Structure formats: C-alpha cells, structure tokens
Amino acid sequence: MSNMFTKMALLAGLGLAAPTLQSEIVKPMAEPASVENPRHVVLLGASIGKQWNLPELSQRLNDRRYTFEALQAWEYDKSELVEETLIRPARRFRLTSSYLKGFFRPSPQPADVIILKECSSYFPSDLRRDKELMQRWAQEIRRKNIVVMLATVVPVTRERAQRDPGKQEGIREFNDWLRAYAQQQGLPVLDMERALRTDDKERYLRDELTSGDGSHLNRKAYDILDRLLIESVSTQSAAR
C-alpha cells in the first residue's frame, strides 16, 4: 500500500493529475447534436440517476445523437460534484487507491449539457440555502459555456406525504421557484414533476409510478422520463 501512495504522490508532483489549470478553460459552443457529433449529457443527482440507467437511454430509444451519464452525490449540496464535472477531462487528485486505478483509465468525457437534479429525500429543507446553491451552480456552469438544465424535484405520493409532514409542500414551493428562476434566466427545465404528477393542483406522484415506498420510481416512470429527457435536450439543441 505504501508503494501505491508513493506512486500517486509522484504523479501529483509531476503535474499529471493537476486539474486546476484546466478548470479555467472555456469550452466553445457545441455544434448541433447528430449521430456523427453526439452531445454528452451528464445528470448530477442521487438515486434517480442510479436507478434510471441513463447510459443505456440512447440504446433504449434508438437515438444516437446523445450519450448520457449519471453521477451521484448523496446530499443536497452537490458543489463538489459540479466542480469535478466542470474540470473534465482533468481529474481532481485524491490520495486514494480508487483514484490511482481511475487515473489509468480513459479521461472522463466533458459535458455538453449538465442537469441539476435534487431528490425528494432532502425536503423539507432550508429553502433559502437551496436556492442560493442552485443559483451558484447554474452560474458556474454557464461561465464554462456549458448548457445547464434545471430539473424539478419528483413529488411523493399522497400516502407518503401524509407520513412526512411538510415534504410535499416543500417540494412544490421549491419547484415553483425553480421554474420561475429558470424562466428569468432563460434556462431549460426538465420538468419531471409535471410529467409524473397526479394533477396541476395537489401535484402528488401518481401511485402507479412508484416502486412501492411512495418516493422512488419504477420502470414505468423511467420510461416516461426517457422520452421527456430526449425531447428536452433535443429542443435545447435545436434552439442553439
């Protein structure tokens, strides 16, 4: 193990894993998405990104204009995940064995589109803090000339909301703010709530779309989101 960390220290000393210089490079505007020039879409989320199986989305819908990836941070604050995505293809140096293994793999693909997605598990929460973080991340991504797409939070079922007072209300308030902020800033929205909710008043998650706990989604829900995501990124690509 000591030899492994010695090697990593040498790599860091040689500057082979120093991402900070590359993190300031501004990426040129992407060309329209096509089979010959696919655009890479990265979703920053938690369980929804993991269970959705985004890397297979292009194959499921037979649409090769895009490639998809999901990264997880198991808390609301995704500052570190945003930063690490923005410095691609560089990697942030970490003195761990997993970093050393990853160092010898292909560099992570830079993102053309970054989707910011939060989970219902983090609600109710400090809404003021949540807004400030979301605004900061959106600004950081835009400064790199990367498309940022804001995703509404998937609501919970009526039964789940009754077990967790304040959760559904917090989600609705956050989603209302998110849509207004996105419209003000001219940002695209991946409106997961609208696609999966019962109606436009109470706005609960439809019972037939949950995996059983009233919060996490089943395959039927992900099939709906497959089409929503392709339509959303396609619209954004056409607009550019």
N, C-alpha and C positions, 0 to 999 in steps of 0.2 A: 504493500500500500504506500509506503514511504517513497518508493521509486516512482509510483504513479503521480503523486503530488509534486515530486521534483520535476517531472516532465512537464506538468501543467504550469509550474512556475516559470520554467524556461520558455514555454510558448508565450506566456504573458510578457516576459521580459523582451522577447524578440518582436513583440507587437503584432503577433499573428492573430490574437484574439481581442484586439482593442477596437471596440465598436464606436467609441465616442467621436472619432474624427469623421467616420462615415455618416453618423446620425444627422449631420447638418446638411447633407446633400439634398437638394430639392429635386424631386423626381419630375421629369417632363410630363406634360399632359398625355394621357393614354390615347392610342388610336381606337376607333370603334371596334367593339368585340367581334370576332369572327372565328371560324374553325382554325384558320391559319394563324390568328393572333388572339388566342383566348385570354380573357382577363381573369385575374385571380382574386377571389372574394374570400375575405377572412372574417369570420364571426367571432367576436370576443364575448363569451358568455360563461355559462356553467353547465348544469345538467342537460339543458335543452340542446346545446351544441354537441354534447357527447352522444346522447341517445338518438339524435336526428340522423346521424351517419351522413354528414354533409359531403365527405369526399366521394361518395357514390351517387350524389344527386344528378350529376351530368349524365351518368350512365342510365339511371332510372328513367329520366325524361328524354334521353337521346338528344341532348343539346350540348354540343361540344364547344360552344362559344365561351364557356366559363369553366373554371376549376374552383373548387370550394374547399375550405379548411375551417375547422373549429378549434379554438383554444379556450381553455378553462381557467378561471380564477374563482375559487370557492368563497367569495365575499363580494360585497357591492363594489368596493374600491378596486378598480382594475387599472390603476395608474401604472403599475409595473408592467402589466401585460401590454398596455398601449405603447409604452416606451420601447419594450423589446420588439414589438411588431414594426415600429417605425424605423428602427435601425437596420432592418434587414437590407441586404443579405448578411450583414455582420451579426455576430452573436455577442451577448454580454458575458464577460468572463465570470465563471463561478468555480471556486476551488472544490469541485466535486467529481466523483468518478463518472457520473452520468454526463457531465459536460465534456469530459475528455473523450468519451465514446462518441458523443454527438459531433465533436469537432472534426472527426474524420469522415463524417457523412456529408452529403451534398449540402450546400448552404441553404437556409430557409428561403423560400420564394418570397420576394417583395409583394406587398398587397397593392392591387389597383383599387379595391373597394374594401373599407373596414366597416363592419356593422357592430354597433354598440348595443348589447342586449343585456338587460338585467332580469333577475328571477323573482318570482312572487315570494320566495322564501325570505327576502330581505325587507319585507313590508309587514306592518307599518315601520316607518323609519324616520330619520331626521331629513325631512324633505328639503330643507334649505341646503344642507350639506350635499344631498343627492343632486340637486340642480347645479350647484357650483362645480361639482366634479364632472358632470356630464358636459357642461359648457366648456370647461377647461380641456377635456379630451377632444371634443369636437374642434376646438380652435387649434390644438396641437396637430391634429391630423390634417386639417385644411392647410396649415402652413407648409406641410410637406407635399402639397398639391395632389393629395390622395382623396378620393371620394369618401365621405363619411356618411353613413346611413344610420339613422336612429330607429331602433325597434321599440315598439310599445311592449309593455310587460303583459304576458299572458295572464288573464284573470284566473280566479279559482271558482269552483262550483258553489252553488248556493249552500249546500251542506257543509262544505269546507269553510266557507265564510262564517257560518254560524258557530263553528268550533274555534275560530280565530278572530275575535272581535277586532275591528279596525283594519284588517288586512285588505279586504276588497275595497273599502273606502280609500285607503292609502294608494292602492294601485290605480283606481280611477282618477284620483287627483293628480298623481304623477303622470299618467298617460295624457290627461288633458293639457298639462303644462308642456309635455314633450311635443305634442302636435303643434301647439302654439309657438313654441320656440323654433321648431323646425321650419314652420311657415315664415316666421320672421327672418330667419337666417337663410332661407332658400335651400334647405337641406331635404333630401328624400327621406321618407319614412317607410319602414317595413311594419305595416300595421297588423301585427299578429292578433291583437285584441279584437279588432273588427272582424277578422277572418274566422275567429273561433268562438265568439261570444253568442249568448242567447238572443239578445236584442240590443237596441241602442239606448235603453233606459237603465235597466239594472245591470246589464253587461257582465253577467256571470259566464264562466266557462261552461260550454254545453256538456251535459253529463256523458254523452256517448263519445266524447273526445278525451276522456281522462283514463289513465292506466289503472285507476282504482282508488287513489288517495285524494282525488279532487284537485290536484295541483299538477302533477306530472302528466305528460301526454302519451297517447297511444299511437299506433301506426297510422290509423285513420286521420288523426290530427296532423301528423307529419306529412302525409300525402297532400293535405290541403296546403300546408306551408311550403312544400316543394314547389307547387305551382305559383304560390304567392311570391316566393323569392325570385324565381326565374322571371316572372312578369315585372317585378320591381327593379331588378338590375337591368333588365332589357330596356325598360322605359328610361332609366337613368342614362344608359349607354346611348340611346337614340337622342336624348336631349343634349348630350355633349357633342 
